[in-house]
Amino acid sequence: MEDKELIESVRAKAQEWLGENYDEKMRHQVQALLDDPDPTELIESFYRDLEFGTGGLRGIMGAGSNRMNKYTVGAATQGLSNYLKKEFANLPEIKVVVGHDCRNDSDLFAQISADILSANGIKVYLFDALRPTPEISYAIRKLGCQSGIMITASHNPKEYNGYKAYWDDGAQMIAPHDKNTIAEVNKIRDISAIRFTGNPALITGIGEEIDDMYLKELKTISLSPDSIALHGDMKIVYTPIHGTGVHIIPKALKSFGFNNIIHVPEQDVVSGDFPTVKSPNPEEPAALALAVEKAKATDAELVLASDPDGDRMGIAVKNNDGEWVLINGNQIALMFIYYLITRWKELGKLQGKEYIVKTIVTTETIRTIAEKNGVGFYDVYTGFKWIADIIRKKEGKKKYIGGGEESYGFLCEDFVRDKDAVSSCCMMAEMAAWAKHQGLTLFNLLNRIYAEYGYSKEVSISVVKEGKEGAEAIEAMMKEFRENPLKEIAGSKVTMTYDYASLKGHSFIDNEDFSLNMPTTSNVLQYYTDDSTKISIRPSGTEPKIKFYIEVHDAIKSVDDIPQAEKQALEKIERIKGSLGI
């Protein structure tokens, strides 16, 4: 489409938003876009409809069909309501939990969602204030609900907001419910079909009573209370990065027995503007900088952080030189799996039916730990809903130990069905106490794991491509990798490729194709080389970027070999980046 045609198209679409069905504030914002001589923002706001995808909605807040606002949230909720009424027509009452995080307009979007659900005759449990995502998952299961909505854009920058849709097992939707809900949402072509006027009689506020049940149940997953009894006074710095963990995570840590929690006052301020950080992402060093400074000033032993909706956890620890270093998502998942399996084994809880789960882009060393300890193992797509899907399928047959992904998400319990920074913070603190009881720091413990199971180095590189042109550029990059597959990467021969979009793999050793056993397709490519390197390439499902995951391995004999192994790994990764053109 020529630029002129595109501009005419979006202007015509924007004109529709000046109609009386839209409120005065929205009409004013749209008129300002139409009056702006630079059409860039108008195009970005209207060139497409914000897609209700398999994870819900996520986008920049503002006016327009491609933005998070009252009307895009309204269409999503009306479509969900329509599907719930079809799917659960036999129930005397359909129930839905609605929660929200700290972001600007999150509380507004939550109230709008509650109003629309109730206007459709659906019972709503609406949290009275911000709560972490895992607590919404917990409440769905505890209250016997058929669905749930969490208003959040996770760790995205402040301009974003989002909408996560959950099913009756407390997990984000998968097929067929995700696609069926999307179909219903796509049928909403006129906002007059959205029932905005709520029925207050069908909306019940919930809050502390759910907190108390959630915290009480979390306490049951503790594996090392004796270690906590000895080291519960260890200094732990915690930051919610302005988000939902602000009250509940310190409370949870205290319930586990940790009584020396040090706050970062500037970041205890609940704010959707995230005033102390550029991005509220615990993956980024800058987001933990204030907490690390506080740890230095107080001589703390551990830094814990949660993202705005309280489902991802970041940590910092002291290395052997006393310097503070961040532990990445792969290492966090690795440490959790090691700790959980080790403690289950020591406590005699391994009976041969236990299993762990990771995502396909997460470190393969987790697989090694599970296999060497006789624990079942499952590899799933990126997105915690796939880990939850395994838990659902194995319920009553096998016992879930834990599962995680490289993007700083982990779940230690099965009564929640989404990643959980609340339980993760508690269990990481417990792991630190357990290690201390053995004369180890968490940094020492990580190195011990590498010495026992092999050294690995993983990096994730995101290439950001904003807007319409960016989306097209990402699509072109994936097409190029598929049509011209790499045969060699940084001097190592490619031995295997997996294409999850076609569910086909190819072995270059045997020169044979084979099928991939996965529940559905996904836009992910993987390369394996003859030196055990794994490379994964996928467009993000929630952000305007294409992600490259690089994982290299080295066999080491002791912790003394780690510095050299790391040096070689970093050099190898630079060569791999050159091969990939990034």
MOGIFEN-V411557 format. One record per pair of residues at least 4 apart in sequence whose C-alpha atoms are under 8 Angstrom apart, sorted by the first residue. I is the first residue (numbers start at 1). J is the second residue. Records with the same first field share a line. If there is no record, write none. Layout:
I->J / J
//
This chain:
1->5 / 6
2->6
3->7
4->8
5->9
6->10 / 43 / 47
7->11 / 39 / 43
8->12
9->13 / 47
10->14 / 42 / 43 / 46 / 47
11->15 / 34 / 42
12->16
13->17 / 46
14->18 / 30 / 34 / 46 / 64
15->19
17->22 / 26 / 27 / 30 / 64
18->22 / 26 / 27 / 30 / 31
19->27
21->191 / 192
22->26 / 27
23->27
24->28
25->29
26->30 / 63
27->31
28->32
29->33 / 63
30->34 / 63 / 64
31->35
32->36
33->39 / 41 / 42
34->39 / 42
39->43
40->44
41->45
42->46
43->47
44->66 / 467 / 468
45->62 / 63 / 64 / 65 / 66 / 67
46->64 / 65 / 66
47->65 / 66
48->65 / 66
49->65 / 66
50->57 / 58 / 59 / 65 / 66 / 67 / 68 / 72
51->56 / 57 / 66
52->56 / 57 / 76 / 182 / 185
53->57 / 178 / 182
54->173 / 174 / 178 / 179 / 182
55->164 / 165 / 172 / 173 / 178
56->162 / 163 / 164 / 165
57->68 / 162 / 163 / 164
58->68 / 153 / 160 / 161 / 162 / 163 / 542
59->66 / 67 / 68 / 153 / 160 / 161 / 162
60->67 / 68 / 159 / 160 / 161
61->67 / 68 / 69 / 159 / 160 / 161
62->67 / 68 / 69
63->67 / 68 / 69
64->69
65->72
67->72
68->72 / 73 / 160 / 161 / 162
69->73 / 109
70->74 / 109 / 112
71->75 / 191
72->76
73->77 / 109 / 112 / 113 / 163
74->78 / 112 / 113 / 116 / 194 / 196
75->79 / 185 / 188 / 191 / 194
76->80 / 185
77->81 / 113 / 116 / 117 / 185
78->82 / 116 / 117 / 185 / 188 / 193 / 194 / 195
79->83 / 181 / 182 / 183 / 184 / 185 / 186 / 187 / 188
80->84 / 181 / 184 / 185
81->85 / 116 / 117 / 120 / 122
82->86 / 184
83->87 / 180 / 181 / 184
84->88 / 89 / 94 / 146
85->89 / 94
88->94
93->122 / 123
94->122 / 123 / 145 / 146
95->122 / 123 / 124 / 125 / 144 / 145 / 146 / 147
96->122 / 123 / 124 / 125 / 140 / 145 / 146 / 147 / 148 / 149
97->124 / 125 / 126 / 127 / 136 / 139 / 140 / 145 / 147 / 148 / 149
98->110 / 113 / 114 / 124 / 125 / 126 / 127 / 136 / 148 / 149 / 150 / 151
99->110 / 126 / 127 / 129 / 130 / 131 / 133 / 136 / 149 / 150 / 151
100->106 / 107 / 110 / 127 / 129 / 130 / 131 / 132 / 133 / 150 / 151 / 152 / 309
101->106 / 107 / 130 / 131 / 132 / 133 / 150 / 151 / 152 / 243 / 244 / 308 / 309
102->106 / 107 / 130 / 152 / 242 / 243 / 244 / 270 / 271 / 272 / 308 / 309
103->152 / 153 / 158 / 161 / 271 / 272 / 273 / 308
104->158 / 161 / 271 / 272 / 273
105->109
106->110 / 151 / 152 / 161
107->111 / 129 / 130 / 151
108->112
109->113 / 151
110->114 / 126 / 150 / 151
111->115 / 126
112->116 / 196
113->117
114->118 / 124 / 126 / 198 / 203
115->119 / 196 / 197 / 198 / 199 / 200 / 203
116->120 / 194 / 195 / 196 / 197 / 198
117->121 / 122 / 123 / 124 / 198
118->122 / 123 / 124 / 198 / 199 / 200 / 202 / 203
119->195 / 196 / 197 / 198 / 199
120->195
121->199 / 202
122->202
123->202 / 203 / 204
124->202 / 203 / 204
125->203 / 204 / 205 / 206
126->203 / 204 / 205 / 206
127->131 / 205 / 206 / 207
128->205 / 206 / 207
129->207
130->244
131->135 / 136 / 244 / 245 / 309 / 310
132->136 / 244 / 245 / 308 / 309 / 310 / 311
133->137 / 150 / 309 / 310 / 311 / 418 / 420
134->138 / 310 / 311 / 416 / 417 / 418 / 419 / 420 / 421 / 422
135->139 / 211 / 214 / 416
136->140 / 148 / 149 / 150 / 170
137->141 / 148 / 166 / 170 / 171 / 416 / 417 / 418
138->142 / 170 / 214 / 415 / 416 / 417
139->143 / 170 / 210
140->144 / 145 / 146 / 147 / 148 / 168 / 169 / 170
141->145 / 168 / 169 / 170 / 415 / 416
144->168
145->168
146->167 / 168 / 169
147->165 / 166 / 167 / 168 / 170
148->165 / 166 / 167 / 168 / 170
149->163 / 164 / 165 / 166
150->163 / 164 / 165
151->161 / 162 / 163 / 164
152->161 / 162 / 163 / 164 / 309
153->160 / 161 / 162 / 163 / 309
154->162 / 307 / 308 / 309 / 311
155->279 / 280 / 281 / 282 / 307 / 308 / 309
156->160 / 161 / 279 / 280 / 281
157->278 / 279 / 280
158->272 / 273 / 274 / 279
164->172
165->172 / 173
166->170 / 171 / 172 / 173
167->171 / 172 / 173 / 177
169->392 / 417
170->416 / 417 / 418
171->385 / 388 / 389 / 417 / 418
172->384 / 385 / 418
173->177 / 178 / 385
174->178 / 179 / 385
175->179 / 180
176->180
177->181
178->182
179->183
180->184
181->185
182->186
183->187
184->188
188->193 / 194
189->193
190->194
199->203
206->210
207->211
208->212
209->213
210->214
211->215 / 248
212->216
213->217
214->218
215->219 / 252 / 255
216->220
217->221
218->222 / 252 / 413 / 423
219->255 / 256
221->412 / 413
222->256 / 427 / 430
223->343 / 344
224->228 / 343 / 430 / 431 / 434
225->229 / 256 / 430
226->230
227->231 / 232 / 430 / 433 / 434 / 437
228->232 / 256 / 257 / 258 / 430 / 433 / 434
229->257
230->433 / 437
231->433 / 436 / 437
232->257 / 258 / 259 / 260 / 433
233->258 / 259 / 260
234->258 / 259 / 260 / 300 / 301 / 433
235->260 / 261 / 262 / 298 / 299 / 300 / 301 / 302
236->260 / 261 / 262 / 295 / 300 / 301 / 302 / 303 / 304 / 429
237->261 / 262 / 263 / 264 / 291 / 294 / 295 / 300 / 302 / 303 / 304
238->250 / 261 / 262 / 263 / 264 / 291 / 303 / 304 / 305
239->246 / 263 / 264 / 267 / 268 / 288 / 291 / 304 / 305 / 306
240->244 / 245 / 246 / 267 / 268 / 305 / 306 / 307 / 308 / 310
241->267 / 268 / 274 / 280 / 287 / 305 / 306 / 307 / 308
242->246 / 267 / 268 / 269 / 270 / 271 / 272 / 274 / 308
243->268 / 270 / 271 / 272 / 306 / 307 / 308 / 309 / 310
244->248 / 270 / 308 / 309 / 310
245->249 / 250 / 306 / 307 / 308 / 309 / 310 / 422
246->250 / 268 / 270
247->251
248->252 / 422
249->253 / 422 / 425 / 426
250->254 / 261
251->255
252->256 / 422 / 423 / 426
253->257 / 258 / 259 / 261 / 425 / 426 / 429
254->258 / 259
256->426
263->268
264->268 / 290 / 291 / 294
265->269
266->276
267->276
271->275
274->278 / 279 / 280
277->286 / 287
278->286 / 287
279->284 / 287
280->287 / 307 / 308
281->287 / 307
282->287 / 288 / 305 / 306 / 307 / 312 / 313 / 314 / 315 / 408
283->287 / 314 / 328 / 329 / 407 / 408
284->288
285->289 / 326
288->292 / 305
289->293
290->294
291->295 / 303
292->296 / 303 / 316 / 324
293->297
294->298
295->299 / 300 / 301 / 302 / 303
296->300
301->317 / 318
302->315 / 316 / 317 / 318 / 429 / 432
303->315 / 316 / 317
304->313 / 314 / 315 / 316 / 425
305->313 / 314 / 315 / 425
306->310 / 311 / 312 / 313 / 314 / 421
307->311 / 312 / 313
310->420 / 421 / 422
311->409 / 418 / 419 / 420 / 421 / 422
312->407 / 408 / 409 / 410 / 419 / 420 / 421
313->408 / 409 / 421 / 424 / 425
314->326 / 327 / 328 / 329 / 408
315->326 / 327 / 328
316->324 / 325 / 326 / 327
317->324 / 325 / 326 / 327 / 442 / 443
318->322 / 323 / 324 / 325 / 441 / 443
319->323 / 324 / 325 / 443 / 444
320->443 / 444
327->331 / 332
328->332 / 406 / 408
329->333 / 405 / 406 / 407 / 408 / 409
330->334 / 362 / 363 / 405 / 406 / 407 / 408 / 458
331->335 / 446
332->336 / 408
333->337 / 366 / 403 / 404 / 405 / 406 / 408 / 409 / 410
334->338 / 363 / 365 / 366
335->339 / 446 / 449
336->340 / 402 / 428
337->341 / 356 / 366 / 369 / 370 / 402 / 403
338->342 / 369 / 449
339->343 / 431
340->344 / 401 / 402
341->345 / 370 / 373 / 401
342->346
343->347
344->348 / 349 / 350
345->349 / 350
350->354
352->374 / 375
353->375 / 376 / 397 / 398 / 399
354->375 / 376 / 398 / 399 / 400 / 401
355->370 / 375 / 376 / 377 / 378 / 398 / 399 / 400 / 401 / 402
356->370 / 375 / 376 / 377 / 378 / 400 / 401 / 402 / 403
357->377 / 378 / 379 / 380 / 387 / 390 / 402 / 403 / 404
358->362 / 366 / 378 / 379 / 380 / 387 / 403 / 404 / 405
359->379 / 380 / 381 / 382 / 383 / 387 / 404 / 405 / 406
360->379 / 380 / 381 / 382
361->381 / 382 / 405 / 406 / 536 / 549
362->405 / 406
363->367 / 406 / 456 / 458 / 551
364->368
365->369 / 453 / 454 / 456
366->370
367->371 / 377
368->372 / 453
369->373 / 453
370->374 / 375 / 376 / 377
371->375 / 376 / 377
378->390
380->386 / 387 / 518
381->386 / 522
382->386 / 405
383->387
384->388 / 404 / 405 / 418 / 419
385->389 / 417 / 418
386->390
387->391 / 403 / 404
388->392 / 417 / 418
389->393
390->394
391->395 / 400 / 414
394->398 / 399
395->399
400->413 / 414
401->412 / 413
402->410 / 411 / 412 / 413
403->410 / 411 / 412
404->408 / 409 / 410 / 411 / 419
405->409 / 410
409->419 / 420 / 421
410->419 / 420 / 421 / 424
411->416 / 417 / 418 / 419 / 420 / 423 / 424
412->420 / 423 / 424 / 427
413->423
416->420
420->424
421->425
422->426
423->427
424->428
425->429
426->430
427->431
428->432
429->433
430->434
431->435 / 442
432->436 / 441 / 442
433->437
434->438
435->439 / 440 / 441 / 442 / 445
436->440 / 441
440->444 / 445
441->445
442->446
443->447
444->448
445->449
446->450
447->451 / 559 / 562
448->452 / 559
449->453 / 454
450->454 / 455 / 456 / 556 / 559
451->455 / 556 / 557 / 558 / 559
452->558
454->553 / 554 / 555 / 556
455->553 / 554 / 555 / 556 / 562 / 565
456->551 / 552 / 553 / 554
457->551 / 552 / 553 / 566 / 569 / 570
458->549 / 550 / 551 / 552
459->549 / 550 / 551
460->547 / 548 / 549 / 550
461->547 / 548 / 549
462->545 / 546 / 547 / 548
463->545 / 546 / 547 / 582
464->470 / 544 / 545 / 546
465->469 / 470 / 471 / 473 / 474 / 544 / 545 / 546
466->470 / 471 / 544 / 545
467->471 / 544
468->472
469->473
470->474 / 544
471->475 / 544
472->476
473->477
474->478 / 539 / 545 / 546
475->479
476->480
477->481
478->482 / 538
479->483
480->484 / 485
481->485 / 486
482->525
486->494
487->493 / 494
488->492 / 493 / 494 / 529
489->493 / 494 / 529 / 576 / 579 / 580
490->572 / 575 / 576 / 578 / 579
492->529 / 530 / 531
493->529 / 530
494->508 / 527 / 528 / 529 / 530
495->507 / 508 / 509 / 527 / 528 / 529 / 530
496->505 / 506 / 507 / 508 / 509 / 527 / 528 / 529
497->505 / 506 / 507 / 525 / 526 / 527 / 528
498->503 / 504 / 505 / 506 / 516 / 525 / 526 / 527
499->503 / 504 / 505 / 523 / 524 / 525 / 526
500->504 / 516 / 521 / 522 / 523 / 524 / 525
501->521 / 522 / 523 / 524 / 525
502->521
503->515 / 516 / 517 / 518 / 521
504->513 / 514 / 515 / 516
505->513 / 514 / 515 / 516
506->511 / 512 / 513 / 514
507->511 / 512 / 513 / 514
508->512
523->538 / 539
524->536 / 537 / 538 / 539
525->536 / 537 / 538
526->534 / 535 / 536 / 537
527->534 / 535 / 536
528->532 / 533 / 534 / 535
529->533 / 534
531->553
532->552 / 553
533->550 / 551 / 552 / 553
534->549 / 550 / 551 / 552
535->548 / 549 / 550 / 551
536->548 / 549 / 550
537->546 / 547 / 548 / 549
538->546 / 547 / 548
539->544 / 545 / 546 / 547
540->544 / 545 / 546 / 547
550->573
552->569 / 572 / 573
553->569
554->565 / 569
556->561 / 562 / 565
557->561
558->562
561->565
562->566
563->567
564->568
565->569
566->570
567->571
568->572
569->573
570->574
571->575
572->576
573->577
574->578
575->579
576->580
577->581 / 582
578->582
//
